[in-house]
Amino acid sequence: MNEHDGYRPSSYGDSFADVYDDWYADVSDIDATVALLGSLANGRPLLELGVGTGRIAVPLAATGVSLVGVDASHAMLDILRNKSDAAAIIAIEADMAALGQARGLSDHGPFGVVFAAFNTFFNLPTDSAQADCLQGCHGLLFDDGRLVIEGFVPPEGGLADSGVSVRDVTASTAVLTVSTHDADDQLIRGHHIEMRSAGNTMRPWIIHYRTPEQLDASAEAAGFVLDHRWADWHGTPFDPAVHDVHITVYRKVSSP
Ligand SMILES: C[S@@+](CC[C@H](N)C(=O)[O-])C[C@H]1O[C@@H](n2cnc3c(N)ncnc32)[C@H](O)[C@@H]1O
């Protein structure tokens, strides 16, 4: 992904791995996530895209389901593999935009559910990478398998062009979030900048956000239909006028 200044599929994970569990443990209701994904899988194997350090995968695997996680970041997977309760998770280092090339992945399928939580799908920085990912998911699912994507809803009035905010301040550190926004490409590029007396750490990220309608069109082009759209992992009906996050379930219907 040279067009994004050297940003690679592994860039996000490699630069956030050391703080990920501290910073993002509580971003969503894990019990509800696990319950909903388990019921959608109905005893069939699951695949998590961008499994990271296993925030969801570890408790999900603890329910006894068969679970594979792919992630492009070696650093993220190292942390996952070193967790004592992650032994049952099959972790594969791969780009989710190239699932067909992920070594050994198809041997563990077909899958009942493929899912991408917490805006992970938007980590794919172009329309074509997202389309390739959807196509890869289609190929790995059972004929009636489900694809589940959690994403934020871009605000109606648009996003700010650029911004700086304070994420955290302690007596010895400050973490700033800086970002720029390209509305035409629906791309937000940012850094979390962690400042300490010992030096600064830059943690880069890219989000190629899509509206729910755009996601639906891409999913349909890849051979999926919309099954459900919820506002949370409890299954609250989604209302675009109210909710800023959606959990969308697509069902595989045909060849892309
Ligand atoms: C926001 S984190 C989510 C981690 C975990 N799923 C969770 O919900 O906490 C996104 C994860 O996706 C991974 N990732 C980003 N781009 C990827 C890509 N192209 N292919 C595979 N993994 C990717 C990152 O390394 C990171 O672990």
The ligand as an SDF file (V2000), in Angstrom:
LIG
                    3D

 27 29  0  0  0  0  0  0  0  0999 V2000
   -8.8780   -2.5000   15.7350 C   0  0  0  0  0  0  0  0  0  0  0  0
   -7.8660   -3.9200   15.8790 S   0  0  0  0  0  0  0  0  0  0  0  0
   -9.0760   -5.1360   16.3310 C   0  0  0  0  0  0  0  0  0  0  0  0
   -8.5130   -6.2920   17.0900 C   0  0  0  0  0  0  0  0  0  0  0  0
   -9.5710   -7.2380   17.6420 C   0  0  0  0  0  0  0  0  0  0  0  0
  -10.3280   -7.8440   16.5760 N   0  0  0  0  0  0  0  0  0  0  0  0
  -10.5210   -6.4960   18.5680 C   0  0  0  0  0  0  0  0  0  0  0  0
  -11.7010   -6.3960   18.2400 O   0  0  0  0  0  0  0  0  0  0  0  0
  -10.0620   -6.0140   19.5870 O   0  0  0  0  0  0  0  0  0  0  0  0
   -7.5810   -4.2910   14.1770 C   0  0  0  0  0  0  0  0  0  0  0  0
   -6.7300   -5.5090   13.9420 C   0  0  0  0  0  0  0  0  0  0  0  0
   -6.7350   -5.7590   12.5430 O   0  0  0  0  0  0  0  0  0  0  0  0
   -5.4170   -6.0480   12.1180 C   0  0  0  0  0  0  0  0  0  0  0  0
   -5.3150   -5.6620   10.7060 N   0  0  0  0  0  0  0  0  0  0  0  0
   -5.3020   -4.4210   10.1770 C   0  0  0  0  0  0  0  0  0  0  0  0
   -5.2140   -4.4840    8.8410 N   0  0  0  0  0  0  0  0  0  0  0  0
   -5.1660   -5.8000    8.5310 C   0  0  0  0  0  0  0  0  0  0  0  0
   -5.0690   -6.5200    7.3100 C   0  0  0  0  0  0  0  0  0  0  0  0
   -4.9990   -5.8980    6.1260 N   0  0  0  0  0  0  0  0  0  0  0  0
   -5.0990   -7.8550    7.3570 N   0  0  0  0  0  0  0  0  0  0  0  0
   -5.1510   -8.5280    8.5450 C   0  0  0  0  0  0  0  0  0  0  0  0
   -5.2120   -7.9030    9.7320 N   0  0  0  0  0  0  0  0  0  0  0  0
   -5.2340   -6.5500    9.7200 C   0  0  0  0  0  0  0  0  0  0  0  0
   -4.5250   -5.2580   13.0380 C   0  0  0  0  0  0  0  0  0  0  0  0
   -3.2160   -5.7890   13.0870 O   0  0  0  0  0  0  0  0  0  0  0  0
   -5.2830   -5.3650   14.3470 C   0  0  0  0  0  0  0  0  0  0  0  0
   -4.8770   -6.4740   15.0810 O   0  0  0  0  0  0  0  0  0  0  0  0
  1  2  1  0
  2  3  1  0
  2 10  1  0
  3  4  1  0
  4  5  1  0
  5  6  1  0
  5  7  1  0
  7  8  2  0
  7  9  1  0
 10 11  1  0
 11 12  1  0
 11 26  1  0
 12 13  1  0
 13 14  1  0
 13 24  1  0
 14 15  1  0
 14 23  1  0
 15 16  2  0
 16 17  1  0
 17 18  1  0
 17 23  2  0
 18 19  1  0
 18 20  2  0
 20 21  1  0
 21 22  2  0
 22 23  1  0
 24 25  1  0
 24 26  1  0
 26 27  1  0
M  CHG  2   2   1   9  -1
M  END
$$$$
